[in-house]
């Protein structure tokens, strides 16, 4: 549902790869719920109950890793694929 509110378009990805701050913020916002899911920890308490929480350090580590990988996104390959699909339709 949240992905529909924050659609990740090709133009946003292209700008994020180029280093635009607003675009990288949109990429992070798009994946926020997934990142929180990955950073959610279940911890058994001394009384035997389970405590579930988002580990903020882990969440920040995941976001940093995402930010490191954005410039490596293969834009040229995506453009070739998109052009190939467009040409085939003609």
Backbone as XML, in Angstrom:
<?xml version="1.0"?>
<chain id="A" units="angstrom">
  <residue number="1" name="UNK">
    <atom name="N" x="0.824" y="-1.192" z="0.000"/>
    <atom name="CA" x="0.000" y="0.000" z="0.000"/>
    <atom name="C" x="0.869" y="1.258" z="0.000"/>
  </residue>
  <residue number="2" name="UNK">
    <atom name="N" x="1.889" y="1.252" z="0.831"/>
    <atom name="CA" x="2.750" y="2.427" z="0.925"/>
    <atom name="C" x="3.529" y="2.643" z="-0.372"/>
  </residue>
  <residue number="3" name="UNK">
    <atom name="N" x="3.848" y="1.540" z="-1.081"/>
    <atom name="CA" x="4.559" y="1.668" z="-2.343"/>
    <atom name="C" x="3.715" y="2.434" z="-3.353"/>
  </residue>
  <residue number="4" name="UNK">
    <atom name="N" x="2.388" y="2.296" z="-3.281"/>
    <atom name="CA" x="1.514" y="3.020" z="-4.189"/>
    <atom name="C" x="1.533" y="4.517" z="-3.879"/>
  </residue>
  <residue number="5" name="UNK">
    <atom name="N" x="1.698" y="4.877" z="-2.628"/>
    <atom name="CA" x="1.751" y="6.280" z="-2.246"/>
    <atom name="C" x="3.085" y="6.901" z="-2.652"/>
  </residue>
  <residue number="6" name="UNK">
    <atom name="N" x="4.132" y="6.107" z="-2.705"/>
    <atom name="CA" x="5.467" y="6.577" z="-3.067"/>
    <atom name="C" x="5.972" y="5.802" z="-4.283"/>
  </residue>
  <residue number="7" name="UNK">
    <atom name="N" x="5.362" y="6.023" z="-5.475"/>
    <atom name="CA" x="5.802" y="5.249" z="-6.637"/>
    <atom name="C" x="7.242" y="5.593" z="-7.000"/>
  </residue>
  <residue number="8" name="UNK">
    <atom name="N" x="7.990" y="4.574" z="-7.356"/>
    <atom name="CA" x="9.386" y="4.749" z="-7.715"/>
    <atom name="C" x="9.483" y="4.690" z="-9.236"/>
  </residue>
  <residue number="9" name="UNK">
    <atom name="N" x="9.599" y="5.846" z="-9.861"/>
    <atom name="CA" x="9.646" y="5.912" z="-11.318"/>
    <atom name="C" x="11.089" y="5.832" z="-11.816"/>
  </residue>
  <residue number="10" name="UNK">
    <atom name="N" x="11.210" y="5.598" z="-13.111"/>
    <atom name="CA" x="12.525" y="5.560" z="-13.738"/>
    <atom name="C" x="13.249" y="6.891" z="-13.553"/>
  </residue>
  <residue number="11" name="UNK">
    <atom name="N" x="12.517" y="7.986" z="-13.694"/>
    <atom name="CA" x="13.129" y="9.315" z="-13.548"/>
    <atom name="C" x="13.684" y="9.524" z="-12.137"/>
  </residue>
  <residue number="12" name="UNK">
    <atom name="N" x="12.955" y="9.065" z="-11.130"/>
    <atom name="CA" x="13.440" y="9.195" z="-9.751"/>
    <atom name="C" x="14.709" y="8.380" z="-9.574"/>
  </residue>
  <residue number="13" name="UNK">
    <atom name="N" x="14.709" y="7.147" z="-10.090"/>
    <atom name="CA" x="15.901" y="6.291" z="-9.974"/>
    <atom name="C" x="17.083" y="6.934" z="-10.687"/>
  </residue>
  <residue number="14" name="UNK">
    <atom name="N" x="16.828" y="7.450" z="-11.882"/>
    <atom name="CA" x="17.893" y="8.102" z="-12.667"/>
    <atom name="C" x="18.495" y="9.272" z="-11.892"/>
  </residue>
  <residue number="15" name="UNK">
    <atom name="N" x="17.651" y="10.089" z="-11.278"/>
    <atom name="CA" x="18.137" y="11.232" z="-10.498"/>
    <atom name="C" x="18.862" y="10.771" z="-9.230"/>
  </residue>
  <residue number="16" name="UNK">
    <atom name="N" x="18.389" y="9.699" z="-8.617"/>
    <atom name="CA" x="19.060" y="9.164" z="-7.424"/>
    <atom name="C" x="20.453" y="8.663" z="-7.783"/>
  </residue>
  <residue number="17" name="UNK">
    <atom name="N" x="20.574" y="7.972" z="-8.915"/>
    <atom name="CA" x="21.888" y="7.498" z="-9.376"/>
    <atom name="C" x="22.810" y="8.679" z="-9.639"/>
  </residue>
  <residue number="18" name="UNK">
    <atom name="N" x="22.240" y="9.785" z="-10.108"/>
    <atom name="CA" x="23.029" y="10.990" z="-10.376"/>
    <atom name="C" x="23.406" y="11.734" z="-9.095"/>
  </residue>
  <residue number="19" name="UNK">
    <atom name="N" x="22.838" y="11.316" z="-7.955"/>
    <atom name="CA" x="23.214" y="11.914" z="-6.682"/>
    <atom name="C" x="22.274" y="12.981" z="-6.157"/>
  </residue>
  <residue number="20" name="UNK">
    <atom name="N" x="21.113" y="13.128" z="-6.773"/>
    <atom name="CA" x="20.148" y="14.128" z="-6.307"/>
    <atom name="C" x="19.572" y="13.718" z="-4.954"/>
  </residue>
  <residue number="21" name="UNK">
    <atom name="N" x="19.701" y="14.615" z="-3.974"/>
    <atom name="CA" x="19.263" y="14.312" z="-2.611"/>
    <atom name="C" x="17.772" y="14.006" z="-2.536"/>
  </residue>
  <residue number="22" name="UNK">
    <atom name="N" x="16.946" y="14.811" z="-3.211"/>
    <atom name="CA" x="15.499" y="14.608" z="-3.157"/>
    <atom name="C" x="15.122" y="13.226" z="-3.688"/>
  </residue>
  <residue number="23" name="UNK">
    <atom name="N" x="15.842" y="12.761" z="-4.709"/>
    <atom name="CA" x="15.534" y="11.457" z="-5.306"/>
    <atom name="C" x="15.962" y="10.317" z="-4.382"/>
  </residue>
  <residue number="24" name="UNK">
    <atom name="N" x="17.123" y="10.448" z="-3.750"/>
    <atom name="CA" x="17.549" y="9.396" z="-2.826"/>
    <atom name="C" x="16.594" y="9.324" z="-1.641"/>
  </residue>
  <residue number="25" name="UNK">
    <atom name="N" x="16.070" y="10.466" z="-1.207"/>
    <atom name="CA" x="15.089" y="10.471" z="-0.123"/>
    <atom name="C" x="13.811" y="9.732" z="-0.547"/>
  </residue>
  <residue number="26" name="UNK">
    <atom name="N" x="13.405" y="9.902" z="-1.816"/>
    <atom name="CA" x="12.220" y="9.192" z="-2.316"/>
    <atom name="C" x="12.464" y="7.686" z="-2.386"/>
  </residue>
  <residue number="27" name="UNK">
    <atom name="N" x="13.671" y="7.281" z="-2.764"/>
    <atom name="CA" x="14.007" y="5.854" z="-2.812"/>
    <atom name="C" x="13.928" y="5.270" z="-1.400"/>
  </residue>
  <residue number="28" name="UNK">
    <atom name="N" x="14.507" y="5.962" z="-0.441"/>
    <atom name="CA" x="14.464" y="5.491" z="0.946"/>
    <atom name="C" x="13.029" y="5.440" z="1.445"/>
  </residue>
  <residue number="29" name="UNK">
    <atom name="N" x="12.236" y="6.453" z="1.141"/>
    <atom name="CA" x="10.834" y="6.470" z="1.563"/>
    <atom name="C" x="10.066" y="5.307" z="0.947"/>
  </residue>
  <residue number="30" name="UNK">
    <atom name="N" x="10.380" y="4.986" z="-0.301"/>
    <atom name="CA" x="9.709" y="3.888" z="-0.989"/>
    <atom name="C" x="9.954" y="2.556" z="-0.272"/>
  </residue>
  <residue number="31" name="UNK">
    <atom name="N" x="11.176" y="2.353" z="0.177"/>
    <atom name="CA" x="11.552" y="1.091" z="0.813"/>
    <atom name="C" x="11.469" y="1.111" z="2.335"/>
  </residue>
  <residue number="32" name="UNK">
    <atom name="N" x="10.968" y="2.179" z="2.931"/>
    <atom name="CA" x="10.976" y="2.337" z="4.380"/>
    <atom name="C" x="10.299" y="1.185" z="5.120"/>
  </residue>
  <residue number="33" name="UNK">
    <atom name="N" x="9.101" y="0.803" z="4.690"/>
    <atom name="CA" x="8.392" y="-0.266" z="5.414"/>
    <atom name="C" x="9.150" y="-1.599" z="5.306"/>
  </residue>
  <residue number="34" name="UNK">
    <atom name="N" x="9.746" y="-1.859" z="4.153"/>
    <atom name="CA" x="10.531" y="-3.086" z="3.983"/>
    <atom name="C" x="11.787" y="-3.044" z="4.851"/>
  </residue>
  <residue number="35" name="UNK">
    <atom name="N" x="12.440" y="-1.901" z="4.903"/>
    <atom name="CA" x="13.634" y="-1.751" z="5.740"/>
    <atom name="C" x="13.269" y="-1.961" z="7.209"/>
  </residue>
  <residue number="36" name="UNK">
    <atom name="N" x="12.140" y="-1.394" z="7.638"/>
    <atom name="CA" x="11.710" y="-1.588" z="9.024"/>
    <atom name="C" x="11.423" y="-3.058" z="9.306"/>
  </residue>
  <residue number="37" name="UNK">
    <atom name="N" x="10.840" y="-3.740" z="8.335"/>
    <atom name="CA" x="10.578" y="-5.176" z="8.501"/>
    <atom name="C" x="11.892" y="-5.941" z="8.670"/>
  </residue>
  <residue number="38" name="UNK">
    <atom name="N" x="12.886" y="-5.600" z="7.862"/>
    <atom name="CA" x="14.190" y="-6.263" z="7.959"/>
    <atom name="C" x="14.883" y="-5.966" z="9.285"/>
  </residue>
  <residue number="39" name="UNK">
    <atom name="N" x="14.653" y="-4.776" z="9.842"/>
    <atom name="CA" x="15.322" y="-4.354" z="11.073"/>
    <atom name="C" x="14.516" y="-4.682" z="12.325"/>
  </residue>
  <residue number="40" name="UNK">
    <atom name="N" x="13.407" y="-5.388" z="12.167"/>
    <atom name="CA" x="12.584" y="-5.743" z="13.321"/>
    <atom name="C" x="13.200" y="-6.947" z="14.037"/>
  </residue>
  <residue number="41" name="UNK">
    <atom name="N" x="13.314" y="-6.817" z="15.339"/>
    <atom name="CA" x="13.966" y="-7.822" z="16.173"/>
    <atom name="C" x="12.973" y="-8.324" z="17.215"/>
  </residue>
  <residue number="42" name="UNK">
    <atom name="N" x="12.995" y="-9.633" z="17.451"/>
    <atom name="CA" x="12.209" y="-10.209" z="18.540"/>
    <atom name="C" x="13.192" y="-10.620" z="19.630"/>
  </residue>
  <residue number="43" name="UNK">
    <atom name="N" x="12.902" y="-10.186" z="20.830"/>
    <atom name="CA" x="13.820" y="-10.428" z="21.940"/>
    <atom name="C" x="13.039" y="-10.988" z="23.128"/>
  </residue>
  <residue number="44" name="UNK">
    <atom name="N" x="13.526" y="-12.102" z="23.662"/>
    <atom name="CA" x="12.862" y="-12.696" z="24.822"/>
    <atom name="C" x="13.257" y="-11.929" z="26.074"/>
  </residue>
  <residue number="45" name="UNK">
    <atom name="N" x="12.257" y="-11.533" z="26.840"/>
    <atom name="CA" x="12.458" y="-10.797" z="28.080"/>
    <atom name="C" x="12.708" y="-11.765" z="29.233"/>
  </residue>
  <residue number="46" name="UNK">
    <atom name="N" x="13.263" y="-11.285" z="30.346"/>
    <atom name="CA" x="13.526" y="-12.153" z="31.503"/>
    <atom name="C" x="12.274" y="-12.872" z="32.031"/>
  </residue>
  <residue number="47" name="UNK">
    <atom name="N" x="11.098" y="-12.243" z="31.851"/>
    <atom name="CA" x="9.863" y="-12.876" z="32.330"/>
    <atom name="C" x="9.304" y="-13.897" z="31.340"/>
  </residue>
  <residue number="48" name="UNK">
    <atom name="N" x="9.998" y="-14.103" z="30.207"/>
    <atom name="CA" x="9.572" y="-15.083" z="29.214"/>
    <atom name="C" x="8.757" y="-14.496" z="28.070"/>
  </residue>
  <residue number="49" name="UNK">
    <atom name="N" x="8.333" y="-13.272" z="28.194"/>
    <atom name="CA" x="7.556" y="-12.659" z="27.115"/>
    <atom name="C" x="8.494" y="-12.224" z="25.981"/>
  </residue>
  <residue number="50" name="UNK">
    <atom name="N" x="7.891" y="-11.990" z="24.811"/>
    <atom name="CA" x="8.671" y="-11.546" z="23.661"/>
    <atom name="C" x="8.448" y="-10.054" z="23.442"/>
  </residue>
  <residue number="51" name="UNK">
    <atom name="N" x="9.521" y="-9.358" z="23.175"/>
    <atom name="CA" x="9.460" y="-7.927" z="22.860"/>
    <atom name="C" x="9.874" y="-7.772" z="21.400"/>
  </residue>
  <residue number="52" name="UNK">
    <atom name="N" x="9.030" y="-7.122" z="20.615"/>
    <atom name="CA" x="9.329" y="-6.875" z="19.206"/>
    <atom name="C" x="9.550" y="-5.380" z="19.020"/>
  </residue>
  <residue number="53" name="UNK">
    <atom name="N" x="10.642" y="-5.033" z="18.370"/>
    <atom name="CA" x="10.950" y="-3.624" z="18.149"/>
    <atom name="C" x="11.825" y="-3.458" z="16.914"/>
  </residue>
  <residue number="54" name="UNK">
    <atom name="N" x="11.859" y="-2.238" z="16.389"/>
    <atom name="CA" x="12.730" y="-1.923" z="15.264"/>
    <atom name="C" x="14.072" y="-1.489" z="15.822"/>
  </residue>
  <residue number="55" name="UNK">
    <atom name="N" x="15.109" y="-2.216" z="15.467"/>
    <atom name="CA" x="16.466" y="-1.881" z="15.882"/>
    <atom name="C" x="16.933" y="-0.709" z="15.007"/>
  </residue>
  <residue number="56" name="UNK">
    <atom name="N" x="16.976" y="0.471" z="15.585"/>
    <atom name="CA" x="17.294" y="1.680" z="14.830"/>
    <atom name="C" x="18.710" y="1.659" z="14.253"/>
  </residue>
  <residue number="57" name="UNK">
    <atom name="N" x="19.656" y="1.049" z="14.970"/>
    <atom name="CA" x="21.017" y="0.941" z="14.436"/>
    <atom name="C" x="21.037" y="0.064" z="13.194"/>
  </residue>
  <residue number="58" name="UNK">
    <atom name="N" x="20.309" y="-1.054" z="13.242"/>
    <atom name="CA" x="20.236" y="-1.946" z="12.103"/>
    <atom name="C" x="19.540" y="-1.246" z="10.932"/>
  </residue>
  <residue number="59" name="UNK">
    <atom name="N" x="18.477" y="-0.507" z="11.221"/>
    <atom name="CA" x="17.756" y="0.222" z="10.174"/>
    <atom name="C" x="18.686" y="1.220" z="9.487"/>
  </residue>
  <residue number="60" name="UNK">
    <atom name="N" x="19.446" y="1.956" z="10.262"/>
    <atom name="CA" x="20.382" y="2.928" z="9.680"/>
    <atom name="C" x="21.469" y="2.238" z="8.862"/>
  </residue>
  <residue number="61" name="UNK">
    <atom name="N" x="21.921" y="1.074" z="9.316"/>
    <atom name="CA" x="22.926" y="0.320" z="8.556"/>
    <atom name="C" x="22.369" y="-0.117" z="7.206"/>
  </residue>
  <residue number="62" name="UNK">
    <atom name="N" x="21.121" y="-0.562" z="7.177"/>
    <atom name="CA" x="20.481" y="-0.979" z="5.927"/>
    <atom name="C" x="20.322" y="0.220" z="4.996"/>
  </residue>
  <residue number="63" name="UNK">
    <atom name="N" x="19.909" y="1.355" z="5.532"/>
    <atom name="CA" x="19.752" y="2.566" z="4.721"/>
    <atom name="C" x="21.097" y="2.998" z="4.145"/>
  </residue>
  <residue number="64" name="UNK">
    <atom name="N" x="22.138" y="2.944" z="4.957"/>
    <atom name="CA" x="23.473" y="3.315" z="4.458"/>
    <atom name="C" x="23.927" y="2.394" z="3.341"/>
  </residue>
  <residue number="65" name="UNK">
    <atom name="N" x="23.656" y="1.095" z="3.492"/>
    <atom name="CA" x="24.029" y="0.128" z="2.449"/>
    <atom name="C" x="23.258" y="0.428" z="1.166"/>
  </residue>
  <residue number="66" name="UNK">
    <atom name="N" x="21.969" y="0.759" z="1.288"/>
    <atom name="CA" x="21.164" y="1.136" z="0.120"/>
    <atom name="C" x="21.757" y="2.379" z="-0.555"/>
  </residue>
  <residue number="67" name="UNK">
    <atom name="N" x="22.101" y="3.370" z="0.248"/>
    <atom name="CA" x="22.683" y="4.602" z="-0.303"/>
    <atom name="C" x="24.010" y="4.337" z="-1.016"/>
  </residue>
  <residue number="68" name="UNK">
    <atom name="N" x="24.789" y="3.397" z="-0.499"/>
    <atom name="CA" x="26.063" y="3.039" z="-1.145"/>
    <atom name="C" x="25.835" y="2.372" z="-2.493"/>
  </residue>
  <residue number="69" name="UNK">
    <atom name="N" x="24.747" y="1.618" z="-2.623"/>
    <atom name="CA" x="24.498" y="0.834" z="-3.832"/>
    <atom name="C" x="23.732" y="1.593" z="-4.910"/>
  </residue>
  <residue number="70" name="UNK">
    <atom name="N" x="23.055" y="2.668" z="-4.569"/>
    <atom name="CA" x="22.275" y="3.411" z="-5.567"/>
    <atom name="C" x="23.131" y="3.832" z="-6.768"/>
  </residue>
  <residue number="71" name="UNK">
    <atom name="N" x="24.341" y="4.367" z="-6.584"/>
    <atom name="CA" x="25.133" y="4.765" z="-7.762"/>
    <atom name="C" x="25.518" y="3.595" z="-8.665"/>
  </residue>
  <residue number="72" name="UNK">
    <atom name="N" x="25.464" y="2.376" z="-8.164"/>
    <atom name="CA" x="25.829" y="1.195" z="-8.949"/>
    <atom name="C" x="24.665" y="0.646" z="-9.772"/>
  </residue>
  <residue number="73" name="UNK">
    <atom name="N" x="23.482" y="1.266" z="-9.667"/>
    <atom name="CA" x="22.318" y="0.770" z="-10.395"/>
    <atom name="C" x="22.613" y="0.802" z="-11.892"/>
  </residue>
  <residue number="74" name="UNK">
    <atom name="N" x="22.361" y="-0.307" z="-12.606"/>
    <atom name="CA" x="22.730" y="-0.403" z="-14.032"/>
    <atom name="C" x="21.755" y="0.329" z="-14.952"/>
  </residue>
  <residue number="75" name="UNK">
    <atom name="N" x="21.808" y="1.644" z="-14.979"/>
    <atom name="CA" x="20.900" y="2.432" z="-15.812"/>
    <atom name="C" x="21.034" y="2.103" z="-17.293"/>
  </residue>
  <residue number="76" name="UNK">
    <atom name="N" x="22.266" y="1.924" z="-17.771"/>
    <atom name="CA" x="22.481" y="1.654" z="-19.191"/>
    <atom name="C" x="21.779" y="0.365" z="-19.605"/>
  </residue>
  <residue number="77" name="UNK">
    <atom name="N" x="21.876" y="-0.645" z="-18.768"/>
    <atom name="CA" x="21.237" y="-1.929" z="-19.065"/>
    <atom name="C" x="19.721" y="-1.777" z="-19.105"/>
  </residue>
  <residue number="78" name="UNK">
    <atom name="N" x="19.163" y="-1.043" z="-18.164"/>
    <atom name="CA" x="17.718" y="-0.816" z="-18.129"/>
    <atom name="C" x="17.282" y="-0.047" z="-19.367"/>
  </residue>
  <residue number="79" name="UNK">
    <atom name="N" x="18.058" y="0.955" z="-19.770"/>
    <atom name="CA" x="17.722" y="1.730" z="-20.963"/>
    <atom name="C" x="17.768" y="0.855" z="-22.211"/>
  </residue>
  <residue number="80" name="UNK">
    <atom name="N" x="18.767" y="-0.024" z="-22.309"/>
    <atom name="CA" x="18.853" y="-0.940" z="-23.457"/>
    <atom name="C" x="17.644" y="-1.850" z="-23.512"/>
  </residue>
  <residue number="81" name="UNK">
    <atom name="N" x="17.261" y="-2.379" z="-22.377"/>
    <atom name="CA" x="16.099" y="-3.266" z="-22.317"/>
    <atom name="C" x="14.842" y="-2.514" z="-22.716"/>
  </residue>
  <residue number="82" name="UNK">
    <atom name="N" x="14.688" y="-1.307" z="-22.176"/>
    <atom name="CA" x="13.504" y="-0.500" z="-22.488"/>
    <atom name="C" x="13.459" y="-0.154" z="-23.976"/>
  </residue>
  <residue number="83" name="UNK">
    <atom name="N" x="14.579" y="0.204" z="-24.550"/>
    <atom name="CA" x="14.642" y="0.521" z="-25.988"/>
    <atom name="C" x="14.338" y="-0.706" z="-26.819"/>
  </residue>
  <residue number="84" name="UNK">
    <atom name="N" x="14.851" y="-1.849" z="-26.412"/>
    <atom name="CA" x="14.604" y="-3.092" z="-27.140"/>
    <atom name="C" x="13.145" y="-3.458" z="-27.137"/>
  </residue>
  <residue number="85" name="UNK">
    <atom name="N" x="12.492" y="-3.282" z="-25.992"/>
    <atom name="CA" x="11.059" y="-3.586" z="-25.905"/>
    <atom name="C" x="10.265" y="-2.611" z="-26.744"/>
  </residue>
  <residue number="86" name="UNK">
    <atom name="N" x="10.657" y="-1.350" z="-26.767"/>
    <atom name="CA" x="9.952" y="-0.338" z="-27.554"/>
    <atom name="C" x="10.108" y="-0.637" z="-29.046"/>
  </residue>
  <residue number="87" name="UNK">
    <atom name="N" x="11.309" y="-0.991" z="-29.488"/>
    <atom name="CA" x="11.561" y="-1.273" z="-30.902"/>
    <atom name="C" x="10.794" y="-2.503" z="-31.379"/>
  </residue>
  <residue number="88" name="UNK">
    <atom name="N" x="10.670" y="-3.514" z="-30.523"/>
    <atom name="CA" x="9.970" y="-4.730" z="-30.906"/>
    <atom name="C" x="8.501" y="-4.483" z="-31.159"/>
  </residue>
  <residue number="89" name="UNK">
    <atom name="N" x="7.926" y="-3.493" z="-30.465"/>
    <atom name="CA" x="6.513" y="-3.198" z="-30.615"/>
    <atom name="C" x="6.168" y="-2.474" z="-31.902"/>
  </residue>
  <residue number="90" name="UNK">
    <atom name="N" x="7.188" y="-1.990" z="-32.638"/>
    <atom name="CA" x="6.936" y="-1.211" z="-33.852"/>
    <atom name="C" x="6.767" y="-2.123" z="-35.043"/>
  </residue>
</chain>
